[in-house]
Amino acid sequence: MTAVIVSFMFVAGGQLDRYDTLDLLDRFFYLRWLAGSGISFLLISLLWRLADHFSVDRMSGNRTVTDNMSGAGTFVDGVFAKTGVRHRGKTGTEREGRKPSPLCAHFIYVGIMLLGWMPAFLSIVPGVFSYDAYAEWEQVKTGMITAHHPVIHVLLVGGLLELFYRLTGSYNVGIGVYTLLQMFLTANVLALTVSYMKRRGIRPAARLLTLLFYSLSPVIQLFSICTTKDVLFTACELLLMMSVLRILGEQDVFFRENKAQAGFVLAVLGTMILRNNGLYIALVMLAVLFWGCRKYWKRYSLLAAAALLLYGVYVGPVYTLLSVTPGGVEEMLSVPIQQMARVYHYDHASLDSGDLELLCQVLPRENLDDYKPTVADPVKCGFDREGFYENRGDFFKLWARWGMEHPLTYINSFLVSTVDFWYPGAVMDGYKDPYGRSSYFDYRVAEPGEEIVVLRGLHDFYERLSWDRAAQKKPFAFLVLSPGWYFLVFFVGFMYLWYHKKWKLLAPLLIPLLTMATALLGPMALVRYVLIFFYGFPLLLALFLSPRAFLSDVRK
């Protein structure tokens, strides 16, 4: 099954990326899919055999390491795991005395990452103010706050801009303060990931590569200086992944540490409030963990209840105090809207006039005429909420009937709008700019900020990386830029762990999987929606290559 899906990703993805459509009636497509499945089977089998050979779970158990002080756990040697070498001479206490304390090491990691990101910040001072940042600032400025964007992020971004504008007369100062604050918070979360890998006995070389990846990856650099809500949301998801690993892999220790439990509650809460789809991700994970915490079900129930209570206070009294109005229902209808717009665009002559009249009561004709296969915004922006609520039942019946009458059109609509998420060779260009620019990253400072360039050469590099398709199509660029590449690695690793029935390691990987599932229902494919695949990449490799390191109880 893994090989069949991987083959589809390449064969179907390549055609969709090139032509914006997939001919599902073309027998040659299925022949290419079949041939690709055979090649994928051979390559994946080889990869899995190598993983079996090098993975700690497949090594003999005669070399172990015990670290009662640091909590590294007991596990056998492997590619990522430390070897169990006996130390001679000095005592363990003396050896530990020469090492920096965990807190000191943590801030060394933070400092290295901030040093790696600072050139990106200087390339576009006061930071990238784009995507939804203008709309969030405008809500605070006008006092009309809606739930369309996460309210906590609206208040943070808009509040800092307005506060520092009143203090200094410059919006740039507020943008800069937010950007530097976000860089610091994100660096701390990523540093915790490196520290956690160290705690679980992952080799220094692997941790060094992780630190370099976090510091030098252009994607992580760019998003560290970007005001989009997805950055802090992804940081909370990464914290939640580590909490899930600890809960399922070292329960006795986790439920004795108050800091770990508080961190779990905050990670769940942050995931729920920093993106609207985060609520569904968190609820699923809370249910999964309840099944995995039967031994400590009372204590776990209190933690879950605390997170849900805080969320209830947030969307209840806090929303009421701020007079927050609901977001638009159209945000949840991006897929149906695009499917019906595609039928309207390609099969217009065969449609009944009464059906067209009903459709146009919800989606104006001028917006339907602006249909683009890869982005729902041109059609969705004209969505008539009153018309929808007056004709809601008939609208969904029409959507279902058209789906049965035009199934291939519906399938193509969904695939073409999501292909950039899962095709490794894709370029993020959902907006299909008439000048040929891609929409990989929105590298600019929108109003009310003013762009200041300190490092012109680096500014030009990031600009090409963000908008120039040719730069993104250079050899091996996909290894750095393509969400589809990271999803491919994730999927193959996930299925490997599934094959070996490592259920406790699969649980945290549900978080990226659920993130992808909710992103597929969104208005278009953007890197920021699936940042967790970039932030969680080193942790995924460690789980794949050294699974037992995360399953051993640190008491041993």
C-alpha positions in Angstrom: 0.0 0.0 0.0 2.9 2.4 0.8 4.4 1.9 -2.6 1.1 2.4 -4.4 0.4 5.7 -2.6 4.0 6.9 -3.1 3.7 6.1 -6.8 0.5 8.0 -7.1 2.1 11.0 -5.4 4.7 11.1 -8.2 2.7 10.0 -11.3 -0.5 11.9 -10.5 1.3 14.8 -8.9 3.5 15.4 -11.9 0.6 15.6 -14.2 -1.5 17.8 -12.0 1.4 20.2 -11.4 1.9 20.5 -15.2 -1.6 20.6 -16.5 -3.9 21.4 -13.6 -5.9 18.3 -14.4 -5.7 14.5 -14.2 -7.3 12.4 -16.9 -8.6 9.5 -14.8 -10.0 7.8 -17.9 -6.5 7.6 -19.5 -5.3 3.9 -19.4 -1.7 5.0 -19.8 -2.0 6.9 -16.5 -2.8 3.6 -14.7 0.0 1.8 -16.5 2.5 4.5 -15.3 1.0 4.3 -11.8 1.5 0.5 -11.9 5.0 0.7 -13.1 5.8 3.4 -10.5 4.3 1.2 -7.8 6.8 -1.5 -8.7 9.8 0.8 -8.6 8.5 2.4 -5.3 8.1 -1.1 -3.8 11.7 -2.0 -4.5 13.1 1.3 -3.2 10.9 1.4 -0.1 11.7 -2.3 0.6 15.4 -1.5 0.4 15.1 1.5 2.7 13.1 -0.5 5.2 15.7 -3.3 5.2 18.4 -0.7 5.8 16.4 0.8 8.6 15.9 -2.7 10.1 19.6 -3.3 10.0 20.7 0.0 11.6 17.7 0.7 13.8 18.3 0.2 17.6 15.4 -2.3 17.7 17.1 -4.7 15.4 20.5 -4.6 17.1 21.6 -7.1 19.6 20.9 -6.3 23.2 24.4 -6.8 24.6 25.4 -3.1 24.4 23.3 -0.9 26.7 23.7 2.4 28.4 22.3 3.4 31.7 22.0 7.0 32.7 20.1 7.4 36.0 21.1 11.0 36.4 20.2 12.5 33.0 17.2 10.2 32.4 18.6 9.0 29.0 17.1 5.6 29.4 18.3 2.1 28.7 18.5 1.1 25.0 20.7 -0.7 22.5 23.1 0.9 20.1 22.0 2.2 16.7 22.5 4.8 14.1 21.1 7.7 16.1 21.5 6.3 19.6 24.6 6.6 21.8 26.8 3.5 22.1 27.0 1.9 25.5 30.7 2.5 26.3 31.9 2.0 29.8 33.6 5.1 31.3 36.8 4.5 33.1 38.7 6.6 35.5 36.6 9.5 36.7 33.3 9.0 38.4 30.0 9.9 36.6 29.6 13.0 38.9 33.1 14.2 37.9 32.4 13.7 34.2 29.0 15.5 34.5 30.7 18.4 36.2 32.7 19.2 33.0 29.5 19.5 30.9 27.3 22.6 30.8 24.1 22.4 32.7 20.9 21.5 30.8 19.7 25.1 31.1 23.0 26.5 29.9 23.0 24.1 26.9 19.4 25.1 26.1 20.3 28.8 25.8 23.4 27.9 23.8 21.1 26.2 21.3 18.8 29.3 21.4 21.7 31.6 20.8 23.0 29.6 17.8 19.5 29.6 16.2 19.0 33.3 16.7 22.5 33.9 15.2 21.5 31.8 12.2 18.2 33.7 11.8 19.5 37.2 12.3 20.8 37.7 8.7 17.3 37.0 7.5 15.9 39.6 9.9 18.4 42.1 8.6 17.5 41.4 5.0 14.0 42.8 5.5 13.7 44.9 8.7 11.5 45.0 10.7 10.4 41.5 9.6 8.0 40.0 7.1 4.6 41.6 7.7 2.4 39.7 5.3 -0.3 37.1 4.8 -3.1 37.9 7.3 -1.1 40.3 9.4 -2.7 43.4 7.9 -6.2 42.1 8.5 -5.3 41.2 12.2 -3.8 44.7 12.8 -6.9 46.3 11.2 -9.2 44.4 13.6 -7.4 46.0 16.6 -7.2 49.4 15.0 -11.0 49.4 14.3 -12.0 47.6 17.5 -14.0 45.1 15.4 -12.5 41.7 16.3 -13.8 38.5 14.7 -13.0 34.8 15.2 -11.9 34.5 11.6 -8.3 34.8 12.8 -7.1 33.5 16.2 -8.1 36.3 18.7 -5.0 35.8 20.8 -2.8 36.4 17.8 -4.8 39.3 16.6 -4.4 41.0 20.0 -0.7 40.2 20.2 0.2 41.5 16.7 -2.3 44.4 16.5 -1.8 45.3 20.1 2.0 45.6 19.8 1.7 47.6 16.6 -0.7 50.1 18.1 1.1 50.3 21.4 4.5 51.1 19.9 2.9 53.5 17.4 1.5 55.5 20.2 4.8 55.4 22.0 7.1 56.1 19.1 5.0 57.2 16.2 6.3 54.2 14.1 4.6 51.0 13.2 7.9 49.5 12.3 8.9 49.4 16.0 5.8 47.3 16.8 6.5 44.9 13.9 10.1 44.6 15.0 9.2 43.9 18.6 6.7 41.2 17.6 9.2 39.6 15.2 12.0 39.4 17.7 9.6 38.1 20.4 8.5 35.4 18.0 12.1 34.5 17.0 12.9 34.1 20.7 9.9 31.9 21.5 10.3 29.7 18.4 14.1 29.3 19.1 13.2 28.1 22.6 10.8 25.5 21.4 13.2 24.2 18.8 16.0 24.2 21.4 13.7 22.0 23.6 13.5 19.6 20.7 17.3 19.3 20.6 17.5 19.0 24.4 14.8 16.3 24.3 16.7 14.3 21.7 19.8 14.6 23.9 17.8 13.4 26.9 16.7 10.4 25.0 20.3 9.5 24.0 20.4 10.6 20.4 23.9 10.9 19.1 25.7 14.3 19.3 26.3 14.2 15.5 22.5 13.9 14.9 21.8 16.6 17.3 24.3 18.9 15.7 22.7 18.3 12.3 19.3 19.1 13.9 20.7 22.3 15.2 22.2 23.2 11.9 19.0 22.4 10.1 17.0 24.6 12.4 19.5 27.4 12.1 20.2 27.4 8.4 17.1 26.0 6.6 15.9 29.0 4.5 12.3 27.9 5.2 12.7 28.1 9.0 14.7 31.3 8.7 12.0 33.0 6.7 9.1 31.9 8.9 11.0 32.8 12.0 10.8 36.5 10.9 7.2 36.3 9.5 4.2 37.5 11.5 1.9 34.8 10.4 0.0 33.0 13.2 1.2 29.6 11.8 4.7 30.0 13.3 3.6 30.0 17.0 0.8 27.5 16.2 3.4 25.0 14.8 5.7 25.6 17.8 2.8 24.5 20.1 2.2 21.4 17.9 5.9 20.5 18.2 5.6 20.8 22.0 2.5 18.7 21.9 4.4 16.0 19.9 7.1 15.8 22.6 4.6 15.7 25.4 2.7 12.8 23.7 6.0 11.0 23.3 6.8 11.5 27.0 3.3 10.5 28.1 3.3 7.3 26.2 7.0 6.4 26.5 7.8 7.4 30.1 4.5 7.8 32.0 5.9 7.3 35.5 8.3 10.1 35.1 6.0 12.4 33.2 3.2 12.2 35.8 5.7 13.0 38.6 7.0 16.2 36.9 4.7 19.2 37.4 6.6 21.2 34.8 6.0 18.5 32.1 2.3 18.4 32.9 2.0 22.2 32.8 3.8 22.2 29.5 1.4 19.6 28.1 -1.6 21.7 29.1 -0.1 24.8 27.6 0.7 23.0 24.4 -2.8 21.7 24.0 -4.3 25.1 24.7 -1.9 26.8 22.3 -2.8 24.3 19.6 -6.5 25.0 20.1 -6.4 28.8 20.1 -3.7 29.7 17.6 -5.4 28.2 14.6 -9.1 27.3 14.2 -8.3 23.8 12.9 -6.1 23.2 15.9 -9.2 22.5 18.0 -9.9 19.4 16.1 -6.3 18.2 16.2 -6.1 18.7 20.0 -9.5 16.9 20.6 -8.4 13.9 18.6 -5.1 13.8 20.5 -6.8 14.1 23.9 -9.0 11.1 23.0 -6.0 9.0 21.8 -4.0 9.8 25.0 -6.9 8.9 27.2 -6.7 5.4 25.7 -2.9 5.3 26.3 -3.1 6.7 29.9 -5.2 4.0 31.5 -2.7 3.6 34.4 -2.9 7.3 35.2 -6.3 8.0 33.9 -7.4 10.2 36.8 -4.4 12.4 36.7 -4.6 12.6 32.9 -8.3 13.4 33.0 -7.5 16.4 35.3 -4.9 17.7 32.8 -7.3 17.3 29.8 -10.1 18.9 31.8 -7.8 21.9 32.7 -6.9 22.4 29.0 -10.5 22.3 27.9 -11.6 24.5 30.8 -9.0 27.2 29.8 -10.2 26.9 26.2 -13.8 27.3 27.4 -12.9 30.5 29.3 -11.1 31.8 26.2 -13.9 31.3 23.8 -16.6 32.2 26.4 -16.0 35.1 28.8 -12.9 36.4 27.0 -14.8 36.5 23.6 -17.7 38.1 25.3 -15.5 40.7 27.0 -13.9 41.6 23.6 -17.2 41.4 21.7 -15.7 38.9 19.3 -18.0 38.1 16.3 -18.1 34.7 14.6 -16.0 34.0 11.5 -17.5 33.3 8.2 -18.9 29.9 7.4 -17.4 30.0 4.0 -14.0 29.2 5.4 -15.2 25.7 6.1 -16.7 25.3 2.6 -13.6 25.9 0.5 -13.6 22.4 -1.0 -17.4 22.3 -1.9 -17.1 25.9 -3.3 -14.2 25.0 -5.5 -15.8 21.8 -6.7 -19.0 23.5 -7.7 -17.1 26.4 -9.3 -15.1 23.9 -11.4 -18.3 22.2 -12.6 -19.7 25.7 -13.5 -16.5 26.6 -15.3 -16.0 23.4 -17.3 -19.5 21.9 -17.7 -21.5 25.1 -17.8 -23.4 24.2 -21.0 -24.9 21.0 -19.4 -26.2 22.7 -16.3 -29.9 23.3 -15.5 -30.9 27.0 -15.4 -32.6 26.4 -12.0 -29.4 24.9 -10.5 -27.4 27.9 -11.8 -29.9 30.3 -10.3 -29.6 28.6 -6.9 -25.8 28.5 -7.1 -25.7 32.2 -7.9 -27.7 33.1 -4.9 -24.8 31.9 -2.8 -21.8 32.5 -5.2 -22.2 35.6 -7.5 -21.7 34.9 -11.2 -18.8 37.4 -11.4 -16.9 35.4 -8.8 -17.6 32.1 -10.5 -16.2 33.5 -13.7 -12.9 34.3 -11.7 -12.5 30.6 -10.9 -8.8 29.5 -10.5 -8.2 25.7 -10.0 -5.5 26.2 -7.3 -7.1 28.8 -5.0 -10.6 29.3 -3.6 -10.3 32.9 -2.7 -11.5 34.5 -6.0 -14.8 32.6 -5.8 -15.0 32.5 -2.0 -14.6 36.2 -1.5 -18.0 36.8 -3.0 -19.8 34.2 -0.8 -23.3 35.5 0.2 -23.9 34.4 3.8 -27.5 35.5 3.8 -28.1 33.7 0.5 -26.4 30.6 1.9 -28.4 30.5 5.2 -31.7 31.0 3.2 -30.9 28.1 0.9 -28.6 26.0 3.0 -30.4 22.7 2.5 -30.9 23.1 -1.2 -27.3 24.2 -1.6 -25.9 21.0 -0.1 -28.3 18.9 -2.1 -27.1 20.6 -5.2 -23.5 20.0 -4.2 -24.2 16.3 -3.6 -26.1 15.9 -6.9 -23.5 17.6 -8.9 -20.9 15.3 -7.3 -22.8 12.2 -8.5 -23.2 13.7 -12.0 -19.6 15.0 -12.3 -17.5 12.8 -10.0 -14.3 13.2 -12.0 -14.6 17.0 -12.0 -15.0 16.9 -8.2 -12.0 14.6 -7.8 -9.9 16.8 -10.0 -10.9 19.9 -8.1 -9.7 18.4 -4.8 -6.5 17.0 -6.2 -5.4 20.1 -8.1 -6.0 22.4 -5.1 -3.9 20.1 -2.8 -1.2 18.7 -5.1 1.4 21.2 -3.8 1.1 19.7 -0.4 1.9 16.1 -1.4 3.8 16.1 -4.7 7.6 16.3 -3.9 8.4 18.2 -7.1 5.8 20.8 -6.8 6.3 24.6 -6.6 3.9 26.5 -4.4 2.2 28.8 -6.9 -1.5 28.6 -6.0 -2.2 32.2 -6.9 -0.9 31.6 -10.5 0.5 35.1 -10.8 0.1 36.5 -14.3 3.8 37.6 -14.3 4.9 34.1 -13.6 5.8 34.6 -9.9 5.1 31.7 -7.5 3.5 32.2 -4.1 5.9 30.0 -2.1 6.5 32.8 0.5 5.1 36.3 0.8 8.4 38.1 1.3 7.4 41.7 1.9 6.5 44.3 4.5 2.8 45.3 4.0 1.2 48.5 5.3 1.4 50.0 7.8 5.1 48.9 7.9 7.9 50.2 5.8 10.6 47.9 4.4 14.2 48.6 5.3 16.9 46.5 3.6 20.2 46.1 5.4 21.7 43.1 3.6 20.8 43.7 0.0 22.4 40.5 -1.4 20.5 38.3 1.0 17.3 40.2 0.4 17.6 39.5 -3.3 18.3 35.8 -2.5 15.2 35.4 -0.3 13.1 37.3 -2.8 14.1 34.9 -5.6 13.5 31.9 -3.3 10.0 33.2 -2.5 8.7 34.2 -5.9 10.9 32.9 -8.7 9.8 29.5 -10.0 13.2 29.0 -11.8 15.0 29.3 -8.5 12.7 26.8 -6.8 13.1 24.4 -9.7 16.9 24.2 -9.4 18.4 20.7 -8.9 17.8 19.4 -5.4 16.0 22.6 -4.3 13.0 20.4 -3.5 15.0 18.8 -0.7 14.9 22.2 1.1 11.7 23.8 -0.1 9.0 21.2 -1.1 6.4 20.3 1.6 5.7 17.3 -0.6 9.2 16.0 -0.1 8.9 16.3 3.7 5.5 14.7 3.6 6.9 11.8 1.5 9.6 11.2 4.2 7.0 11.5 6.9 4.6 9.0 5.2 7.3 6.4 4.5 8.5 6.7 8.1 5.0 6.5 9.4 4.2 3.4 7.5 7.4 1.8 8.6 6.5 2.3 12.2 3.0 1.1 11.5 4.5 -2.1 9.9 6.5 -2.7 13.1 3.5 -1.9 15.3 5.2 0.9 17.1 1.9 2.3 18.3 3.3 4.6 20.9 5.5 6.3 18.3 2.6 6.6 15.8 0.5 8.6 18.3 2.6 11.8 18.2 2.9 11.5 14.4 -0.9 11.8 14.2 -0.4 15.5 14.8 1.3 16.2 11.5 -1.1 13.8 9.8 -4.1 15.7 11.2 -2.6 19.0 10.3 -2.2 17.8 6.7 -5.8 16.5 6.7 -7.2 19.8 7.8 -5.0 21.7 5.4 -6.4 19.7 2.5 -9.8 21.2 3.3 -8.4 24.7 3.1 -8.6 27.3 0.4 -5.2 26.6 -1.2 -1.8 25.0 -0.6 0.6 27.2 1.3 3.8 26.2 3.1 2.7 27.9 6.3 -0.2 25.5 6.7 2.1 22.5 7.0 5.1 24.0 8.8 5.0 21.1 11.2 6.6 18.8 8.6 9.6 21.2 8.6 9.8 21.8 12.3 9.2 18.1 13.1 11.5 16.7 10.5 14.6 16.0 12.7 12.3 14.4 15.4 10.7 12.2 12.8 14.1 10.9 11.6 15.1 10.2 15.1 11.9 8.2 15.7 12.4 6.3 12.4 16.1 5.5 13.0 16.1 5.1 16.7 12.6 4.1 17.9 13.5 2.3 21.1 15.3 5.4 22.4 11.8 7.0 22.8 10.2 4.0 24.3 12.6 3.1 27.1 11.5 4.2 30.5 13.9 6.9 31.9 13.8 5.3 35.3 16.0 2.5 34.2 
